[in-house]
Amino acid sequence: MKSLRFVLTIFVAAVTGCSLPMFGGGSSYATRTAQSLETDTDATAPPIVQVREFWRSATVSVVAWDQDDAYFGLRTSVTRNGTLVGGDRFGDHRLYMTPLLVQNMGGFAHAAVMPQKEVLLAVGTQRDSYSCFYGKQCSPMVTLGVRIPDSLLRANRDSLVVTFFPRVREPWTITLRRELITAYLEKVDLVVADMTKTASNDR
């Protein structure tokens, strides 16, 4: 089974020169958590979490990624009454990936969280017109991905490993670090609480 970390060097070499419009991070709204260590003991930068709110928008988006791994991350939208609508379904989050990443890893027919064998439903292509709105570095402009139920994301106490199963090639994985998940969910909860309170005051 291929690990995303194992092929990272090859992948970065393949996209060098086009990383600015597709990858990146950072903004005035970035939330930075305590520095963490990868399993290989190499220090990594804290995750970035952006809250994207626009006047008269029906939802507020929360987007999170590791600073050096912006080609995948977590995303959801929160309605003005505090409901999650990530992954095009109520109560879901979205594990997003760039199409180039998925292609380089061999694609996938379905995905699951192992060993629970929790199947994750795929979501279609999503375009983000505001991927570079908050800073010089950007989140991906075009993504696809899978839905992660809120309960599953919160129940896992460690890093969450998602396995992707191509039709012909060997499976590959993406690891969502616990530090990334924690920082992301903390911001989601703050947005949900704020939206819920505002909706209650408006009644």
C-alpha positions in Angstrom: 0.0 0.0 0.0 1.4 3.3 -1.0 1.7 6.1 1.6 1.3 9.7 0.6 4.4 10.6 2.6 6.4 8.0 0.7 5.6 9.5 -2.7 5.7 13.2 -1.6 9.1 13.9 -3.1 8.1 12.6 -6.5 4.8 14.5 -6.4 6.4 17.8 -5.4 8.9 17.4 -8.2 6.0 16.9 -10.7 4.2 20.0 -9.7 7.1 22.4 -9.2 6.5 25.6 -11.0 2.7 25.5 -10.7 2.3 25.4 -7.0 1.3 29.0 -6.4 -2.1 28.9 -8.0 -3.0 25.4 -6.7 -1.3 25.1 -3.3 -0.3 27.2 -0.3 -1.8 28.6 2.8 -1.8 31.5 5.2 -4.0 34.5 5.8 -4.9 37.1 8.3 -7.5 34.6 9.6 -5.1 31.7 9.9 -5.3 29.8 13.2 -1.9 28.4 14.3 -1.7 25.7 16.8 1.3 24.4 18.8 4.2 23.0 16.8 4.0 19.2 16.2 6.3 16.4 15.1 5.6 14.0 12.3 6.0 10.3 12.9 9.4 10.4 11.2 10.4 13.1 13.9 10.7 15.8 11.3 9.2 19.1 12.6 6.3 20.4 10.7 4.7 23.8 10.7 1.3 24.2 12.6 -1.8 23.8 10.5 -3.7 26.7 8.9 -7.4 27.2 9.4 -9.2 29.9 7.5 -12.8 31.2 8.1 -14.3 32.6 4.9 -17.3 34.8 5.4 -18.7 37.1 2.8 -21.5 39.7 3.0 -24.9 38.2 2.1 -23.4 34.7 1.7 -25.8 31.9 2.8 -22.9 30.0 4.4 -19.6 30.5 6.2 -16.8 28.2 5.0 -14.0 26.7 7.2 -10.9 25.4 5.3 -7.9 23.8 6.9 -4.7 22.3 5.7 -1.1 21.6 6.7 1.2 24.4 5.5 3.4 22.1 3.6 0.6 19.8 2.4 -2.0 22.2 0.9 -2.9 19.7 -1.9 -5.3 18.1 0.6 -7.2 19.2 3.7 -10.5 19.6 5.4 -13.4 21.8 4.5 -17.0 22.4 5.5 -19.7 25.1 5.2 -21.9 26.3 8.0 -25.3 27.8 7.3 -26.6 30.9 9.0 -28.6 28.8 11.4 -25.5 26.8 12.4 -25.9 23.6 10.3 -22.9 21.8 8.7 -23.3 21.3 5.0 -19.8 20.1 4.0 -19.5 17.5 1.3 -22.9 18.5 -0.1 -24.7 16.7 2.7 -25.9 17.9 6.1 -23.6 17.0 9.0 -20.6 16.2 6.8 -17.1 17.5 6.4 -15.1 17.2 3.1 -11.6 15.7 2.8 -10.5 17.6 -0.3 -7.7 16.8 -2.7 -6.4 18.4 -5.9 -7.2 16.4 -9.1 -3.5 16.3 -9.8 -2.8 14.6 -6.5 -5.5 12.0 -7.1 -4.3 11.4 -10.7 -0.7 11.0 -9.6 -1.7 8.5 -6.8 -3.6 6.3 -9.2 -7.2 7.6 -8.8 -9.8 5.7 -6.7 -13.1 3.9 -7.1 -14.0 4.2 -3.4 -12.5 5.2 -0.1 -12.7 4.0 3.5 -11.4 4.5 7.0 -9.7 1.3 8.1 -9.9 -1.0 10.0 -13.5 0.1 10.7 -14.2 -0.2 7.0 -16.2 3.0 7.2 -17.0 3.8 3.5 -16.7 7.4 2.6 -18.8 8.7 -0.2 -17.2 10.6 -3.1 -18.0 14.2 -3.9 -17.6 15.9 -7.2 -15.4 18.7 -8.4 -15.6 22.0 -6.5 -14.2 25.3 -7.6 -13.1 28.0 -5.1 -13.1 31.5 -6.5 -11.7 32.8 -3.2 -8.8 30.4 -2.8 -6.3 33.2 -2.9 -8.5 35.9 -1.2 -6.8 35.8 2.2 -3.1 35.9 1.3 -0.3 35.4 -1.1 -0.4 31.7 -0.6 -3.5 29.8 -1.6 -5.6 26.8 -0.9 -6.4 24.8 -4.1 -8.7 26.4 -6.7 -10.1 23.1 -7.9 -10.7 20.1 -5.7 -12.5 16.8 -5.4 -12.8 14.5 -2.4 -14.8 12.4 -0.1 -17.4 13.1 2.7 -16.4 12.5 6.3 -19.3 12.3 8.8 -18.9 14.7 11.7 -19.3 11.9 14.2 -16.4 9.9 12.6 -14.1 12.9 12.5 -14.7 13.6 16.2 -14.6 10.0 17.4 -11.1 9.3 16.2 -8.6 10.3 18.9 -5.5 9.8 16.7 -4.6 10.8 13.2 -7.2 9.6 10.7 -6.0 7.5 7.9 -8.2 7.3 4.8 -7.5 4.5 2.3 -8.3 5.0 -1.4 -8.9 1.9 -3.6 -8.3 2.3 -7.3 -9.9 -0.1 -9.8 -6.6 -1.6 -10.9 -3.7 -0.2 -8.9 -2.7 -0.7 -5.3 -4.5 1.2 -2.5 -3.0 4.5 -1.3 -3.6 6.5 1.9 -3.9 10.1 3.1 -3.3 10.8 6.8 -5.1 13.7 8.5 -3.0 14.6 11.5 -4.7 14.9 14.9 -3.3 18.4 15.2 -4.9 19.4 11.9 -8.3 17.8 12.9 -8.3 19.4 16.3 -7.5 22.9 15.0 -10.1 22.6 12.3 -12.9 21.3 14.6 -12.2 24.0 17.2 -12.7 26.6 14.5 -15.8 24.9 13.1 -17.4 24.8 16.6 -16.7 28.5 17.1 -18.4 29.3 13.8 -21.4 27.0 14.5 -21.8 28.6 18.0 -21.6 32.1 16.5 -24.1 31.3 13.7 -26.5 29.6 16.1 -26.4 32.6 18.5 -26.9 35.1 15.7 -29.9 33.1 14.3 -31.4 32.9 17.8 -31.1 36.7 18.3 -32.7 37.4 14.9 -35.9 35.6 15.8 
